[in-house]
Amino acid sequence: MNEILPLVNEANLAATELKRDLKFNTKMVKRLDPFLKDGQMSHGKTDILIKVDNNEEKYYYEWDAEKFHNRIYMIREILEQYFDSGEIPKLDKAEDPFWDPPNPILIG
């Protein structure tokens, strides 16, 4: 968690610098072991997810830490291109590190 928070702040700063309407936050999710007696939550695993509120597309998605680490490297490259050229790179969705297709999320 200690290494994720500075990267989340970096991603938020990069999004602002690149004039993108996105917000990154952390989220802790407790996974329950279905084979535990009495559903004891203390034995479940806690995962850290990064929630990306994409206000440009009007939806959000969640990335696990590994995917977020990969994306932060891509975001840094885009930011470096911007600083070198002075122009925000034009990206299609396939190469945009801030974009992901919507995924269905189970509620309940």
Contacts in CASP RR format, 6 or more apart in sequence:
PFRMAT RR
TARGET T0000
AUTHOR 0000-0000-0000
METHOD contacts of the structure
MODEL  1
MNEILPLVNEANLAATELKRDLKFNTKMVKRLDPFLKDGQMSHGKTDILI
KVDNNEEKYYYEWDAEKFHNRIYMIREILEQYFDSGEIPKLDKAEDPFWD
PPNPILIG
1 26 0 8 1.000
1 48 0 8 1.000
4 26 0 8 1.000
4 48 0 8 1.000
4 50 0 8 1.000
4 65 0 8 1.000
4 68 0 8 1.000
5 26 0 8 1.000
7 68 0 8 1.000
7 69 0 8 1.000
7 72 0 8 1.000
8 24 0 8 1.000
8 25 0 8 1.000
8 26 0 8 1.000
8 50 0 8 1.000
10 72 0 8 1.000
10 75 0 8 1.000
11 24 0 8 1.000
11 50 0 8 1.000
11 68 0 8 1.000
11 71 0 8 1.000
11 72 0 8 1.000
11 75 0 8 1.000
12 23 0 8 1.000
12 24 0 8 1.000
14 75 0 8 1.000
14 76 0 8 1.000
14 78 0 8 1.000
14 79 0 8 1.000
15 21 0 8 1.000
15 22 0 8 1.000
15 23 0 8 1.000
15 24 0 8 1.000
15 98 0 8 1.000
17 79 0 8 1.000
17 82 0 8 1.000
18 78 0 8 1.000
18 79 0 8 1.000
18 82 0 8 1.000
18 88 0 8 1.000
19 88 0 8 1.000
20 56 0 8 1.000
20 98 0 8 1.000
21 54 0 8 1.000
21 55 0 8 1.000
21 56 0 8 1.000
22 52 0 8 1.000
22 53 0 8 1.000
22 54 0 8 1.000
22 55 0 8 1.000
22 56 0 8 1.000
22 98 0 8 1.000
23 52 0 8 1.000
23 53 0 8 1.000
23 55 0 8 1.000
24 50 0 8 1.000
24 51 0 8 1.000
24 52 0 8 1.000
24 53 0 8 1.000
25 50 0 8 1.000
25 51 0 8 1.000
25 53 0 8 1.000
26 48 0 8 1.000
26 49 0 8 1.000
26 50 0 8 1.000
26 51 0 8 1.000
27 48 0 8 1.000
27 49 0 8 1.000
27 50 0 8 1.000
27 51 0 8 1.000
27 62 0 8 1.000
28 46 0 8 1.000
28 47 0 8 1.000
28 48 0 8 1.000
28 49 0 8 1.000
29 46 0 8 1.000
29 47 0 8 1.000
29 48 0 8 1.000
29 49 0 8 1.000
30 41 0 8 1.000
30 44 0 8 1.000
30 45 0 8 1.000
30 46 0 8 1.000
31 44 0 8 1.000
31 45 0 8 1.000
31 46 0 8 1.000
31 47 0 8 1.000
32 39 0 8 1.000
32 41 0 8 1.000
32 44 0 8 1.000
33 39 0 8 1.000
33 43 0 8 1.000
33 44 0 8 1.000
33 45 0 8 1.000
36 43 0 8 1.000
36 44 0 8 1.000
47 64 0 8 1.000
48 64 0 8 1.000
48 65 0 8 1.000
49 62 0 8 1.000
49 63 0 8 1.000
49 64 0 8 1.000
49 65 0 8 1.000
50 62 0 8 1.000
50 63 0 8 1.000
50 64 0 8 1.000
50 65 0 8 1.000
50 68 0 8 1.000
51 60 0 8 1.000
51 61 0 8 1.000
51 62 0 8 1.000
52 60 0 8 1.000
52 61 0 8 1.000
52 62 0 8 1.000
52 63 0 8 1.000
52 98 0 8 1.000
52 100 0 8 1.000
53 60 0 8 1.000
54 60 0 8 1.000
54 61 0 8 1.000
54 98 0 8 1.000
54 99 0 8 1.000
57 99 0 8 1.000
57 102 0 8 1.000
59 102 0 8 1.000
61 100 0 8 1.000
61 102 0 8 1.000
61 103 0 8 1.000
62 105 0 8 1.000
63 71 0 8 1.000
63 100 0 8 1.000
71 97 0 8 1.000
71 98 0 8 1.000
74 97 0 8 1.000
75 97 0 8 1.000
75 98 0 8 1.000
78 89 0 8 1.000
78 91 0 8 1.000
78 97 0 8 1.000
81 89 0 8 1.000
82 88 0 8 1.000
82 89 0 8 1.000
93 99 0 8 1.000
END
